[in-house]
Structures are given as C-alpha cells and as structure tokens.
Amino acid sequence: MLTTDRATAEKYLATRKELADAPVEDVIAALTAMATQIRLWDLEMINRAKLGHIGGDFSVTDILTTLYGAVLNVDPTNPTDPERDRFILSKGHTAGALYSTLAYCGFFPQAELATFAQALSPLNGHPNRTKVPGVETNTGPLGHGFPVAVGHALAAKLQGSPRRTFVVMGDGEMQEGSNWEAAMTAAHYELSSVTAIIDRNRLQQGAGTEDTKTLEPFPDKLASFGFEVRDIPGHDFAALLLATQPSTTGKPVAVIANTVKGKGVSFMENRVEWHHKVPSDEQVTQAVQELTNA
Ligand SMILES: Cc1ncc(C[n+]2csc(CCOP(=O)(O)OP(=O)(O)O)c2C)c(N)n1
C-alpha cells in the first residue's frame, strides 16, 4: 500500500482552501495548470510502461481535475476518513489519469508513477483499492462502478450523512445493463447525493458508440430514469464546476460531459485507435509540445 506524500498533500489542501474563496477565473487558471500537469505525467507513464489507455485518459482528465481540484471533500492525509466524499472511476482502464491526479494531490509520491504497470507495482493497469490510497473500489470490468456508487450513497442516506458520491463512466460503458439498474435504484431511493458523470467522447474500443449501440436520445433516457440531467461541454471548467454542484431537484444528478477522446494532442483527438495505442518517441515529443503550449 502506498502512503501519503505529506508535503504535497499539505500544499494541495492549502490550495483548495485558497481556491474556495478565489474568483472563478483564478480557479479555472489553477485547474487548467493542474490538468496540463496530469496529462504530462500520464503521457510519461504510458510511454515508460508502453501500455495504457491514453485516449480515454485525456478525455477524462478535465473531469478528474475539476473534482479533485475544486469539488471533492477528500483529504490525502486521511484518505479513509468516514465522512469523505466518495469517488469511483468506473472506467477503470483510464487508471493512468486517476493515478496522476491522486499523485498531484499527494495521496502518494509522484515518483511512484514511474512504476506504473511494472511487476509488483501497486499501480496496476486498473485501480486497486487495497494498494492505492484514494481508490474506493477496484474497477476495470465495465458496469460495476455505478452500482457500487449507489450503494455508497444509500449507506450515506441511511446514516444521515451529508457526504456526496461521484462516479465517472464511459459512454461506451453505458451499454452495460447494470448501469440502468443502478440508475433505477438511485432514483427509487431519491439518492440526490449521487452525481454520475458520463465521459461522452462518442468513441469506445474500436468504434463509435453510436455505431456500436445507440445511446441517443441519451439525456431523455437518463431523465426518464429519474435523473436531473446536465448536458455540458466536458472540457469547459466553468461548466464542469456548475454541473458538479449539488442536486437542485432532490433527484440524483447525471452529467453528460461532452468530451474529446485524446483531448489536447492533435493527432490523438477523436481517433479511435488511440483507445490504447502507445505513442512513438517522436509522437511523445510532439504531444509534450502541444500540451505545454496550449
Ligand atoms: C465488462 C467489460 N467488457 C469489456 C471490457 C473491455 N473494454 C475496456 S475499455 C472498453 C471500451 C470502453 O469505452 P468507453 O466506456 O466509452 O470508455 P472511453 O472511451 O472513455 O475510454 C472495453 C470494451 C471491459 N473492461 N469490461
């Protein structure tokens, strides 16, 4: 099990405190810098390990950045605090983005990222809760994270706790039937503390989501299952900050975050092969340039 990088965690907590009272432009500037750092570390990790899911990582980075940079009530120096907000990355194949984010917040030392996917490393290709502080549940088999999140939210409700639960899913992942059972359950128990964020990049493994199995009319489907639906541009921090606010209707919230697979790197954007392709050395150089100069 990895342990807290105390200095980084304390810096993270201090920054969170400062940003809580800062003008929104300052919050967005801080989130923008954080997201760039996370993408750069992720690129480095995937390049070293020669495996990973960079397209989906870059698609979900701004969502993770918003949550960890400004929304979640979590403390890397006390990662099992019972009253912490819960976060589950259901699209567990994008572990690289989560690991970089957790390292950024000090849940474990950044140097550990260099071990990603090596034998005996705690940083497996998919997140493992017994090895990585800040990981709430093991994910990888699609369609499990949302049901687990609903269980966490139901427990909070039964305990009368104000803690919130967030889950991030892929849009391809919404083809798993278990998610719709979870959605019905969340609505039935009026679990307004749940926010399900769908990373709507319109690509899955090997094909477009709409070519594989149509999700549209997606917002209407989620609304008919009892959700307050927020359909937003998923790389716009101002929109993400608003969309992650608590429910206004007493219903669970579904955020459709319209994103771009491979976001931030021109030759990866919207290209299905970057689901789990590994960049060449020249491509890494170009990607670093584009991310740094954005
Ligand atoms: C139950 C299950 N079936 C298949 C897979 C293999 N798989 C890994 S990622 C993926 C595509 C997921 O697409 P999406 O949810 O849209 O994720 P994103 O595009 O954001 O990476 C598939 C089919 C899996 N992990 N779990």
The ligand as a Gaussian input file, in Angstrom:
#p B3LYP/6-31G(d) Opt

LIG

1 1
 C      -17.312000      -5.859000     -18.962000
 C      -16.196000      -5.385000     -19.844000
 N      -16.242000      -5.664000     -21.160000
 C      -15.238000      -5.247000     -21.976000
 C      -14.161000      -4.585000     -21.462000
 C      -13.018000      -4.157000     -22.381000
 N      -13.025000      -2.709000     -22.574000
 C      -12.142000      -1.916000     -21.931000
 S      -12.354000      -0.300000     -22.291000
 C      -13.612000      -0.642000     -23.373000
 C      -14.314000       0.474000     -24.119000
 C      -14.915000       1.460000     -23.173000
 O      -15.422000       2.575000     -23.846000
 P      -15.885000       3.820000     -23.039000
 O      -16.680000       3.383000     -21.852000
 O      -16.584000       4.739000     -23.969000
 O      -14.526000       4.400000     -22.476000
 P      -13.576000       5.555000     -23.059000
 O      -13.872000       5.758000     -24.490000
 O      -13.898000       6.786000     -22.295000
 O      -12.174000       5.097000     -22.815000
 C      -13.855000      -2.014000     -23.428000
 C      -14.889000      -2.638000     -24.261000
 C      -14.147000      -4.327000     -20.070000
 N      -13.152000      -3.651000     -19.494000
 N      -15.180000      -4.727000     -19.287000

